[in-house]
Amino acid sequence: MPAPTGSRWKVLDLLDDIGIFWRGVVLGVIIAAPVGPIGLLCIRRSLERGLATGLATGLGAALADAFFSGIAAFGITAVLNVITQNMPLLQVVGGLFLLIVAGHSLTREPKPLAAEPVAGNLPAAVFSGLFLTATNPVTILGMSTLVVGFGNTKGPVEDGTLVAGIFIGSLLWWMFLCGGVTLLRSRVTGRTVHWINIGTGLILGALGLYTLGTALV
């Protein structure tokens, strides 16, 4: 049986990379999909400010997912150790930020949705999504566990391919969520938005208090 030529080896390597990439996409969806602070924020912003703002918030979360997945995939233990050692500080910062967002949701004046939503400050939306994800210790540790446990990479190229897949998978989830909310936007009344704001504020407030309590215990 003739040995594979150089071009065949390249094809086999490409197929292997594609497999790792799609593994990353699945991990990205698994990381992003659980309903949490970012999901609630994306839903609210997609309703009030439109698809662009919801996606900008999700993009920030996807960037944070890719960053911490990269740390885990490339085995940068020094960075992971620093994060672990400063976990209480991250919990305090994340908890306070959640309480601020919760207070904003609870005190918003109820009003009907605008026919043409105004996106507002998109870079700020990206930053808030990134910051909220980056200061959530549960997300960071869960992400690291998934990547180390199911990544199965063997080198820097495969590590990079996996991280790229995780970023795309996370972003695809936010596109699906924000797009679905946007499609239903025309059926949502001002009263519904009011109760969404109340529910979002209460849930985010509870999460913020829990995060602060965990840091102080």
N, C-alpha and C positions, 0 to 999 in steps of 0.2 A: 504494500500500500504506500503510495508516494507521500512524502512528508508535506505538510501544508506549506505553501509558499508564503512569502512575506506579506502579500496582500491578504491572504486568507487569515493569517494571524491578526492582521489589523481589523478584519471583519469580526473575528471572534472577540477581540478586545472591545470593539464598539458595542457588540451585543451585551457583553458583560457590563459595560458602563451604562447602557440603557436600562439593564435590570436594576442596577444600583440606583439610578436616577428615579425609577418608578417606585422603588422601595422608599426612597426619600419622600416622594410625593405622598405616598400613603401615610408615612410618619408625620408629614406636615399637616395633613388633614386631621389625624388623630390628636395632634398637639393643639390645633386651633379649635376643633369642633366643640369641646365641652363648653356649656353655657357658663360664662363668668363675667367679670366686669367689662372686658373688652367687647364681648358679644352684646351685652346690654347697651353699651355706649354706641356701638355701630348701628344697632336697631334704632335707637333714639335719634341719632344724627341723620340717618338715612331718611327717616320720616320728616324731621324738621328742616333739614338743610339740603336734602337731596342725595343722590347716589354718589356724587363726587366726594362729599365730606365723609360719608360712611366708608367709602373705599380708602380714602386717605388715612382714616383711623386704623383700618385693617392693614394697610401697607406698613404703618409704623409697627404694628404687632408682628407682622411677618418679618420685618427687618430684625426685630429683637429675637424672634424665634431662630432666624438664620445665624445670628451672632452667637447665641448661647449654644446652638447645635454645633456650630463650628468649633467652639471651645471644647465641647465634649468629643466630637469626632476626631479632632487632631490631638486629643489627649493632652491638652494644655493644663496639667494638674495644678500648676502654680496659680493660674487664674481661678480655677475651681476652688482651691484652698482659700484664696482671698475672699471669694464670694461667701463661702461657708463660714469663715471667721467673722465676717461682717453681716451675717444674716439678721441679727437683731436690728441693726441700723437700717437695713433694707426694709424690714418689716415696719419700722416706725415711719419711714418716708412713704412707703406704699400705703400704709394705713391712713396717714394724714391726707394723702392725695385722694384716696377713695372717699374720705369724709368731705373733702372740699367739693368733689364732683357730686356726691350725694346731696349736699346742701344746695348746690346749684339746681339740681333736679327738683328738689322739694319746694323751692321758693320761686320757681319759674311761673310766670303769670300764664294761666291757661288761655290759649287762643287757637282758632282754627288754622289748619295748615294752609300755607300760601299756595296758590295755583302754580306759581313758578318759584321754587325754593331758591334762596340765595346761599351759595356755598360757604361764603365767609373766608376765614383764614385757613387755607388748606395746609400750609407748612405747620401751623400750630396743631391741626388735627393729627398730622403724621407724628409730631413730637409727643402728643399726649398718648397716642396708641403705643408708641415705642417706650415711653417712660413708665406707663402703667404696667406693661408687660415685663419690663426690665427690673421693676421693683417688687415683683410678685415672686417670693421665694418658692411657693408651691409649683409655679410654672417652671421656674429654673431647674429645680431638682427633678421634677417629673420629666422634663425635656431631656436632661442629661441621662437619666435612667433609660429612657426609650432609645436614645441614640446609641449608647454603649451596649445595651442589651440586644438590639435588633439591627444595628447598622451593618455589622460584619464586614468592615472595610479592611483593606490590606496595605494601603499606601496613601500618600498625599493626594494623588489624582482621584482615587476612589473617594477619599474623604471629601474633597471639593465637590465631586459629582453628587454625593449624598446630600451635602448641605444645600446645593442648588435645588435639588429635588424637594427638600423640606421647605425652602422658601417658596417655591412654586405651589406646592401643595397647600401651605398655609394661605397664600394669596388667593388660590382658587376657592378655598372655603369662604373667605371674606367676600369674594365676588358673588358667590352663590347666595350667601346670607343677605348682603346688601341689595343685590339685584332682586331677590324675592320680596324683600320688604318694600322696595321701590315699586314693584308691580302692584302691590296691594295698597299703595299709598292713597290712591284715589278713593278707596272705600273706607278710609280711616277718618273719623270725625274728630272735631276739637275735643269733645268729651273723652274720647278714647285716648287721645294724646295726653290729656291731663292725667288719666289714671296710669298710663304708661310711665309718665314722669314720676308720679307718686310711687309706683311699684319699683321703678329703677332706683329712686332715691333711697327707699327703705332697704332694698337688697344690698346696694352699694354701701350704705351706712352700716348695716349689720356686718358686712365683710370687712369694712374698715375697722370697726370696733374689735372684731375677732382678731384681725391681724395685729392691731396694737396690743391687745391683751396677751397674745402669744409672745410678742416681743418683750413684754414687761414681766412675764411670769418667770 
